Amino acid sequence: MIVAETSIGRASGKSPVGAFRAFSDTRLMQAGGWLNAVISILIVPYYSVIGGWVLRYLFAFAHTDMNLIAQESFFTSFLAEGWTGEFWFLVFSAATLAVIILGVKNGIEKVSGIMMPMLVVMAVIICVYTVTRPGAIEGVKYFLIPDFSRFSWMTVVSAMGQMFYSLSISMGILITFGSYMKKEVSIDDSTQQVEIFDTGIAVLAGLMIIPAVFAFSGADAANDLNAGPSLMFITMPRIFASLPMGRVIAVVFFLMIFFAALTSSIALCECAVSTFSDEFGWSRRKGTAVMAGIIVVLGTLSCLGYGPLSSFRVIGMQFLDFFDFLTNSLMMPVSALAICVLVVKYMTVEKVEEEVTALGGPFRRREVFRFMISHVCPVFAVIILLSSLASAFGIVSF
């Protein structure tokens, strides 16, 4: 999927809508391009709300009593109050939009070039610290040694769904950045770098959090790891409050999470602004301004949905949960299926191969790509869609 989307972007030189139009004049396929673009537009607002929560904790750990932050009421109170979360959501959004307005070279490339190495360094530091805590080795075992009694088909489906977010698949991001990629840059090598670094950071994240939870929670660690959002915003603050140098570790941890969230938010927002520019001829400044309005409106709904707007529900879900369900469970699998159809039926696999091997670039997994994009990826996109719907409506459980 990474190879396919990047190739679509570079071959067309367009953002998702224009890229789909470049290879197919059917309305259905062009709707697939809009679907890719709209996913990013819908994700950025609620993603920025969570980014605001991270900023709130980063600021709090810099100066507030850690025992106060470690209380569950610290998290639930500012969610219920709403307006504190709204302030930090707007700060995070402003940081994203400031980078976008500077453009790809002066904004996105420079910020990513600074933040990503810092993120890796901070992750390694926290990993070394947490795995050396008393009792943490049990967490390392829990993380790295398979327990096949817990394994199920739904585990695989859940992991595949997570890959959409982790690898930015079917959000229009890869198509957009592919359109910026020069011909002399190897798509094959770039894809392998994404695979290696994404997996490496995921392992570091596991070694940061799981051993720390085991060191702090002991026998209750497995339950704490299933806590969802409260793992980061309730359990981890409790752990930091109990550790020597806990304040320093907490600040570094949430600063790292902020960097990771900001770079992802920038990528999503760039996809939307690029689409506005390609489709409507808007300047970067105008596209960014329109995106700012969308972020404020939809993000405010997600932010206040836990407080002043908590009585409002969409198909029984709070606004943030609804937007997440809409994009992750419905739109992204359909978008992935549309990309597979575009490549196989309209653009053709041969055209993708031609793009990957431009200027003599390698394509080491050519046969694997042919088989996967034609037979495996479409099937799994449908499986993810159906299983996500079944899980959302309580038919099956992950």
C-alpha positions in Angstrom: 0.0 0.0 0.0 2.9 2.4 0.8 4.5 1.7 -2.6 1.1 2.0 -4.4 0.1 5.3 -2.8 3.6 6.9 -3.2 3.7 5.9 -6.8 0.2 7.3 -7.5 1.3 10.6 -6.0 4.6 10.9 -7.8 3.3 9.7 -11.2 0.4 12.2 -11.1 2.2 15.0 -9.3 -1.1 15.7 -7.6 -2.8 15.4 -4.2 -5.4 12.6 -3.8 -8.3 14.0 -5.8 -6.2 15.0 -8.8 -4.2 11.8 -8.6 -7.3 9.7 -8.8 -8.6 11.8 -11.7 -5.3 11.5 -13.5 -5.8 7.7 -13.9 -9.6 7.4 -14.1 -12.4 9.6 -15.4 -15.1 7.6 -13.7 -17.1 9.4 -10.9 -16.8 6.5 -8.6 -13.0 6.5 -8.7 -12.8 10.3 -8.4 -15.0 9.9 -5.3 -12.2 7.6 -4.0 -9.8 10.5 -4.3 -12.1 12.8 -2.4 -12.5 10.1 0.3 -8.7 10.1 0.8 -8.7 13.9 1.2 -11.7 14.1 3.5 -10.3 11.5 5.8 -7.4 13.8 6.6 -9.7 16.8 7.0 -11.8 14.9 9.5 -8.9 13.4 11.5 -6.9 16.6 12.1 -9.5 18.3 14.4 -10.0 15.4 16.9 -6.3 14.5 16.6 -5.5 18.0 17.6 -7.8 17.7 20.7 -5.7 14.8 21.9 -2.5 16.7 21.0 -3.9 19.5 23.3 -4.2 16.9 26.1 -0.6 16.1 25.7 0.4 19.7 25.8 -1.7 20.2 29.0 0.2 17.4 30.7 3.6 18.6 29.4 2.9 22.1 30.9 1.6 20.6 34.1 4.6 18.4 34.7 6.9 21.4 34.2 5.5 23.2 37.3 2.6 21.5 39.0 2.7 19.1 42.1 3.1 15.6 40.5 0.9 14.0 43.2 -1.9 16.3 42.0 -1.3 15.3 38.3 -1.3 11.6 39.2 -4.9 11.8 40.5 -7.5 10.5 38.2 -9.6 13.7 38.9 -6.9 15.8 37.2 -7.7 14.2 33.8 -11.4 13.9 34.3 -11.9 17.4 35.6 -10.4 19.3 32.7 -12.2 17.0 30.3 -15.5 17.7 32.0 -14.8 21.4 32.4 -14.1 21.6 28.6 -12.7 25.1 28.2 -9.2 24.2 29.6 -9.0 21.4 27.0 -10.2 23.9 24.4 -7.4 26.3 25.1 -4.7 23.6 24.8 -6.4 22.2 21.7 -6.2 25.7 20.1 -2.5 26.0 21.1 -1.7 22.6 19.4 -3.7 23.5 16.3 -1.9 26.9 16.0 1.5 25.1 16.2 0.4 22.7 13.3 -1.0 25.6 11.2 2.1 27.7 11.7 4.3 25.0 10.2 1.8 24.4 7.3 1.8 28.1 6.4 5.6 28.1 6.0 5.3 25.4 3.3 7.0 22.1 2.7 10.6 23.1 2.5 10.7 25.9 5.1 8.1 24.4 7.4 7.5 20.6 7.2 11.0 19.5 6.2 12.8 21.7 8.8 10.5 20.9 11.7 10.6 17.2 10.9 14.3 17.2 10.5 14.7 18.6 14.0 11.8 16.8 15.8 12.3 13.3 14.5 15.9 12.8 15.6 15.0 14.3 19.0 12.1 12.0 19.3 14.3 8.9 18.7 16.9 10.1 21.2 14.3 10.8 23.9 12.6 7.4 23.3 15.9 5.6 23.8 16.7 7.5 27.0 13.3 6.7 28.5 13.5 3.1 27.4 16.9 2.6 29.1 15.5 4.2 32.2 12.3 2.2 32.4 13.7 -1.2 31.6 16.2 -0.8 34.4 13.6 -0.2 37.1 12.9 -3.0 39.6 10.3 -5.4 38.3 10.4 -3.9 34.8 12.0 -7.1 33.3 8.6 -8.8 33.7 7.1 -6.1 31.4 9.9 -6.8 28.9 8.9 -10.5 28.9 5.2 -9.7 28.6 5.9 -7.4 25.6 8.4 -9.6 23.7 7.5 -13.2 24.5 4.3 -14.4 22.6 1.4 -15.8 24.6 -0.5 -17.9 22.1 -3.3 -18.5 24.5 -4.3 -14.9 24.0 -3.9 -15.0 20.2 -7.0 -14.9 17.9 -8.0 -13.9 14.4 -9.4 -10.6 15.8 -5.9 -9.9 17.2 -4.6 -9.9 13.6 -7.5 -7.7 12.4 -6.9 -5.2 15.2 -3.2 -5.0 14.3 -4.0 -4.5 10.6 -6.4 -1.7 11.5 -3.7 -0.1 13.7 -1.4 -0.1 10.6 -3.6 2.3 8.9 -2.8 4.9 11.5 0.8 3.9 12.1 1.8 3.9 8.4 -0.5 6.7 7.3 -2.2 4.4 4.8 -5.4 5.5 3.0 -5.4 9.0 4.5 -4.1 10.8 1.4 -0.8 11.6 3.1 1.4 9.2 1.1 -0.2 10.3 -2.2 0.4 14.0 -1.2 4.0 13.5 -0.2 4.6 11.2 -3.1 3.6 14.1 -5.4 6.5 16.1 -3.9 9.0 13.2 -4.3 11.7 13.7 -6.9 12.3 11.0 -9.6 15.8 10.3 -8.4 14.5 9.3 -4.9 14.0 5.5 -4.7 10.4 4.6 -3.7 11.6 1.1 -2.8 14.3 2.3 -0.5 12.0 4.9 1.0 9.4 2.3 1.7 11.9 0.1 3.5 13.0 3.0 5.6 9.4 3.7 6.6 9.0 0.0 7.6 12.2 -0.1 9.6 11.7 3.2 11.4 8.0 2.7 12.1 8.6 -0.8 13.6 11.6 0.5 15.5 9.7 3.4 17.1 6.8 1.0 17.9 9.2 -1.3 19.7 10.7 1.6 21.6 7.2 2.8 22.6 6.4 -0.6 23.9 9.7 -0.7 25.9 9.0 2.8 27.3 5.5 2.1 28.6 5.0 -1.6 29.3 8.0 -2.3 31.6 7.2 1.0 33.5 3.6 -0.2 34.1 4.8 -3.6 35.4 7.4 -1.9 37.6 4.6 0.3 39.1 1.5 -1.9 39.0 2.9 -5.4 39.6 0.2 -8.0 39.5 -2.4 -5.4 38.1 -0.2 -4.4 35.2 -2.1 -6.4 32.6 -5.3 -4.7 33.6 -3.7 -1.2 33.5 -2.4 -1.9 30.0 -6.0 -2.3 28.8 -7.0 1.1 30.2 -7.2 2.9 26.8 -6.6 6.7 26.9 -6.3 6.6 30.7 -3.1 4.6 30.3 -1.3 7.7 29.1 -3.1 10.3 31.1 -3.7 8.6 34.4 -1.6 5.5 34.8 1.7 6.9 33.4 1.4 10.1 35.5 1.1 7.9 38.6 4.2 6.0 37.5 6.1 9.2 37.0 5.1 10.6 40.4 6.5 7.5 42.0 9.8 7.4 40.2 13.1 9.2 41.1 13.6 12.0 38.7 10.0 11.4 37.8 9.3 15.1 36.8 12.2 15.1 34.3 11.2 11.8 32.8 7.6 12.9 32.6 8.5 16.2 30.8 10.8 14.3 28.3 8.0 11.7 27.8 5.2 14.2 27.0 7.6 16.3 25.0 8.4 13.3 22.9 4.6 12.5 22.5 4.0 16.1 21.5 6.7 15.9 18.8 5.2 12.7 17.5 1.7 14.1 17.5 2.7 17.4 15.9 4.5 15.8 13.0 1.5 13.5 12.3 -0.9 16.4 12.5 1.3 18.4 10.1 1.2 15.6 7.6 -2.6 15.3 7.8 -3.1 19.0 7.5 -0.7 19.3 4.5 -2.8 16.7 2.6 -5.9 18.8 3.1 -4.2 22.1 2.2 -2.6 20.5 -0.9 -6.0 19.3 -2.0 -7.5 22.8 -1.7 -4.6 24.2 -3.7 -4.9 21.6 -6.5 -8.7 21.5 -6.8 -9.7 25.1 -6.1 -6.6 27.0 -7.0 -6.3 28.5 -3.5 -3.0 29.9 -2.2 -1.4 28.1 0.7 -2.4 30.9 3.0 -6.1 30.7 2.0 -6.1 26.9 2.2 -4.5 27.0 5.7 -7.1 29.6 6.8 -10.0 27.4 5.6 -8.4 24.4 7.3 -8.1 26.4 10.5 -11.8 27.1 10.5 -12.6 23.4 10.0 -10.3 22.4 12.8 -11.7 25.0 15.2 -15.3 24.0 14.5 -15.0 20.2 14.5 -12.3 20.1 17.1 -14.4 22.2 19.5 -17.2 19.7 19.1 -14.8 16.9 20.0 -13.2 18.8 22.9 -16.4 20.0 24.5 -18.2 16.7 23.9 -16.8 15.4 27.2 -18.0 18.5 29.0 -20.6 21.2 28.1 -21.8 19.2 25.1 -21.7 15.8 26.7 -25.5 15.3 26.4 -25.2 15.4 22.6 -24.5 12.0 20.9 -24.1 10.8 17.3 -25.4 7.2 16.9 -24.7 6.9 20.6 -21.2 8.2 20.5 -19.5 11.4 21.8 -18.2 13.6 18.9 -14.6 12.5 19.2 -15.5 8.8 19.3 -17.8 9.3 16.3 -15.2 11.0 14.2 -12.7 8.3 15.0 -15.3 5.6 14.2 -16.2 7.3 10.9 -12.7 7.7 9.7 -11.0 4.6 11.1 -13.7 2.0 10.9 -15.6 3.1 7.8 -13.7 5.5 5.5 -10.1 4.2 5.7 -10.8 0.6 4.7 -13.0 1.8 1.8 -10.3 4.2 0.8 -7.8 1.3 0.8 -10.0 -0.7 -1.4 -10.4 2.2 -3.8 -6.6 2.6 -4.0 -6.3 -1.1 -4.9 -8.9 -0.9 -7.6 -7.3 2.3 -9.0 -3.9 0.6 -9.2 -5.1 -2.8 -10.6 -7.8 -1.7 -13.0 -7.0 1.9 -14.1 -3.4 2.9 -13.4 -2.2 -0.7 -13.8 0.4 -2.5 -11.8 2.9 -2.1 -14.7 2.6 1.7 -14.4 3.4 1.5 -10.7 6.4 -0.7 -11.4 7.5 1.8 -14.0 7.3 4.6 -11.5 9.1 2.7 -8.8 12.0 1.8 -11.2 12.3 5.3 -12.7 15.9 6.3 -13.4 17.0 2.8 -12.6 15.6 2.6 -9.1 15.3 -0.9 -7.5 12.1 -2.8 -7.0 13.2 -5.9 -5.0 9.7 -7.1 -4.1 8.1 -6.7 -7.5 6.4 -10.1 -7.5 5.3 -9.7 -3.9 3.8 -6.3 -4.7 1.9 -7.7 -7.7 0.3 -10.5 -5.7 -0.5 -8.4 -2.6 -2.0 -5.4 -4.4 -4.1 -7.6 -6.6 -5.3 -10.4 -4.3 -4.4 -9.8 -0.7 -4.9 -6.1 0.1 -8.4 -5.8 -1.3 -9.6 -8.8 0.7 -8.1 -7.6 3.9 -9.5 -4.1 3.4 -13.0 -5.6 3.2 -12.2 -7.8 6.3 -11.0 -4.8 8.3 -14.2 -2.9 7.3 -16.6 -5.6 8.3 -14.8 -6.6 11.5 -14.5 -2.9 12.5 -18.2 -2.5 12.0 -19.0 -5.7 13.9 -16.8 -4.6 16.8 -18.3 -1.1 16.9 -21.8 -2.4 17.1 -20.9 -5.1 19.7 -21.3 -8.1 17.4 -17.7 -9.2 18.1 -15.1 -8.1 20.6 -11.4 -7.4 20.1 
